[in-house]
């Protein structure tokens, strides 16, 4: 089943994000290589493709996991969690209605 993993950043997370990004993206690449990643990306703090020093307010990952427990376990050990980028992370089941898969 698909799960939405929503991370909400701590204030002024940009430097922490930059240092943990390679490891974070590496885990996402693994999901992509396994055919389990629908989409992933950050929420810019301002209306801009490159928010510069304004940074980001969080992230969204839509990925396939066998269960909510496994999605939550995966999210708990994300490098952004370990680096203190996220103030909180929520994991919610997701059903793709459109476009049809």
C-alpha positions as CSV (number, residue, x, y, z in Angstrom):
1,X,0.0,0.0,0.0
2,X,1.1,3.6,-0.6
3,X,1.9,5.7,2.4
4,X,2.4,9.5,2.7
5,X,5.4,10.3,4.9
6,X,5.2,14.0,5.9
7,X,8.2,15.5,7.7
8,X,7.8,19.0,9.2
9,X,11.1,20.9,9.6
10,X,12.4,22.6,12.7
11,X,13.0,26.3,12.3
12,X,16.2,27.2,10.4
13,X,16.7,23.6,9.2
14,X,18.6,24.5,6.0
15,X,22.2,23.8,7.1
16,X,21.0,20.5,8.7
17,X,19.2,19.6,5.5
18,X,22.3,20.3,3.4
19,X,24.5,18.1,5.4
20,X,22.1,15.1,5.7
21,X,20.7,15.4,2.1
22,X,23.1,12.9,0.4
23,X,22.2,10.1,2.8
24,X,18.5,11.1,2.7
25,X,18.4,11.0,-1.1
26,X,20.3,7.7,-1.1
27,X,17.5,6.0,0.8
28,X,15.0,7.5,-1.6
29,X,17.0,6.3,-4.6
30,X,16.8,2.8,-3.1
31,X,13.0,3.0,-3.0
32,X,13.0,4.3,-6.5
33,X,15.3,1.5,-7.7
34,X,12.9,-1.0,-6.1
35,X,9.9,0.6,-7.9
36,X,8.4,1.7,-4.5
37,X,8.7,5.5,-4.8
38,X,5.8,7.5,-6.4
39,X,7.1,11.0,-5.6
40,X,9.3,12.7,-3.1
41,X,10.3,16.3,-2.5
42,X,10.6,19.3,-0.1
43,X,8.1,22.1,0.7
44,X,9.9,25.4,0.0
45,X,9.3,28.1,2.6
46,X,8.5,30.6,-0.1
47,X,6.9,30.4,-3.5
48,X,10.1,29.7,-5.5
49,X,11.7,26.8,-7.2
50,X,14.9,27.7,-5.3
51,X,14.0,29.3,-2.0
52,X,17.6,30.2,-1.2
53,X,18.2,31.0,2.4
54,X,14.5,30.8,3.2
55,X,14.9,27.1,3.0
56,X,12.2,24.5,3.4
57,X,9.4,23.7,5.8
58,X,9.2,20.0,5.4
59,X,9.0,17.1,2.9
60,X,6.6,14.7,1.3
61,X,7.4,11.1,0.4
62,X,4.8,8.8,-1.3
63,X,6.1,5.3,-1.2
64,X,4.9,1.7,-1.1
65,X,5.4,-0.4,2.0
66,X,3.9,-3.7,3.1
67,X,2.3,-2.1,6.2
68,X,2.0,1.1,8.1
69,X,4.3,-0.3,10.8
70,X,7.0,-0.8,8.1
71,X,6.5,2.7,6.7
72,X,6.8,4.2,10.2
73,X,9.9,2.1,10.9
74,X,11.5,3.3,7.7
75,X,10.6,6.9,8.4
76,X,12.0,6.8,12.0
77,X,15.5,6.1,10.7
78,X,15.6,8.7,7.9
79,X,18.8,10.7,8.0
80,X,16.8,13.9,8.3
81,X,15.4,12.6,11.6
82,X,18.8,11.7,12.8
83,X,20.2,15.1,11.8
84,X,17.4,17.0,13.6
85,X,15.9,18.4,10.4
86,X,12.4,17.2,11.2
87,X,10.5,18.4,14.3
88,X,7.8,15.7,13.5
89,X,7.0,13.0,11.0
90,X,3.6,11.6,10.3
91,X,2.8,8.5,8.2
92,X,-0.6,8.1,6.6
93,X,-2.0,5.5,4.3
94,X,-2.6,6.9,0.8
95,X,-4.8,5.8,-2.1
96,X,-3.9,7.1,-5.5
97,X,-7.2,8.0,-7.2
98,X,-5.8,10.0,-10.2
99,X,-4.0,9.6,-12.4
100,X,-4.9,5.9,-12.4
101,X,-1.9,3.8,-11.8
